[in-house]
Amino acid sequence: MTDNAQPLYRAEVDEAGYDHDGPIIRNIGLSVRSGERVGLIGPNGAGKSTLMKGLLGQLPHWKARIYWRGEEEKQGGNSDMSSSIAYIPEQPILYERMTLWEHLVLAAASIGLPEEQFRERADKLLKRFRLYGNRHEYPIKFSKGMQQKTMLIVGFLLQPDLYLVDEPFIGLDPGAVLELLDALEEERSRGAAVLLTTHVLDSAERLCDRFVLVHDGGAAAAGTLEEIRSAAGCGPDARLFDCFHRLTAQGAEVRE
Ligand SMILES: Nc1ncnc2c1ncn2[C@@H]1O[C@H](COP(=O)(O)OP(=O)(O)OP(=O)(O)O)[C@@H](O)[C@H]1O
């Protein structure tokens, strides 16, 4: 590790899965600092979504320690962690009888966002993701990409300290991907941290400061692109894509 700043968020996961018999995830450690973007990458079925579900408290079997600003999170504790995290899911979660604008009003109310700030942020995001003209329509009737953008707008509206984002690039057109990368860059400048899962390795390489490569439920490598290259035995110009293929063919386990 080159940076000694304390992580905003750290998870040390011993075991995670859907029942006690066969954990899907074993021994993965990951951390995110303020202003940092960390990519969870790995082949289909490696365990990325399972890990994300665990971090969100949605798994039946979860043996892990979570630290927020250096303090271990205890169940029933009164830390500000949960109100400081926004989750942007891959499968949109939408209310059937609410317009896009009403989704935004509800999200803003959940964090007590003042009216003026709400309108300013909402208008900017709706224009940025080209849904301003659709704001009084029902997202349940939107295309998949428009629904994905709706989830992004709701997440960005909240301006949390940490974003957990599942497969943000799938379903977006190239213009929307560029807007997403720009929006994430702006959030980084504000100091927000991002932990995302993705298969889109060229966008991940462009965006992320560090990576955790999940393979067979463990971490096959973790670190900056340079560290991933070295773990994969790749040269200094190797793309993340090439390292990914080398490492998923090898399968050594590490703990960050
Ligand atoms: N609800 C579930 N119940 C039991 N097993 C599950 C469930 N969801 C996923 N799994 C299993 O957990 C393993 C990891 O799946 P997971 O969805 O976490 O992979 P992933 O890395 O996100 O894959 P992908 O890139 O294909 O989305 C797979 O073997 C899968 O069959």
The ligand as an ORCA input file, in Angstrom:
! r2SCAN-3c Opt
* xyz 0 1
  N     -29.603    -16.444     -4.655
  C     -28.617    -17.333     -4.739
  N     -28.685    -18.523     -4.063
  C     -27.691    -19.429     -4.132
  N     -26.555    -19.257     -4.862
  C     -26.438    -18.110     -5.550
  C     -27.448    -17.102     -5.544
  N     -27.030    -16.062     -6.322
  C     -25.822    -16.421     -6.813
  N     -25.466    -17.645     -6.350
  C     -24.228    -18.360     -6.653
  O     -23.130    -17.618     -6.151
  C     -22.020    -17.745     -7.053
  C     -21.504    -16.354     -7.352
  O     -22.515    -15.649     -8.049
  P     -22.497    -14.060     -8.181
  O     -23.815    -13.650     -8.738
  O     -22.055    -13.464     -6.915
  O     -21.337    -13.896     -9.268
  P     -20.854    -12.600    -10.071
  O     -19.369    -12.537     -9.911
  O     -21.625    -11.406     -9.670
  O     -21.186    -13.053    -11.534
  P     -21.679    -12.238    -12.833
  O     -20.465    -11.547    -13.346
  O     -22.110    -13.344    -13.743
  O     -22.793    -11.318    -12.430
  C     -22.496    -18.523     -8.282
  O     -22.038    -19.859     -8.153
  C     -23.995    -18.470     -8.155
  O     -24.592    -19.646     -8.649
*
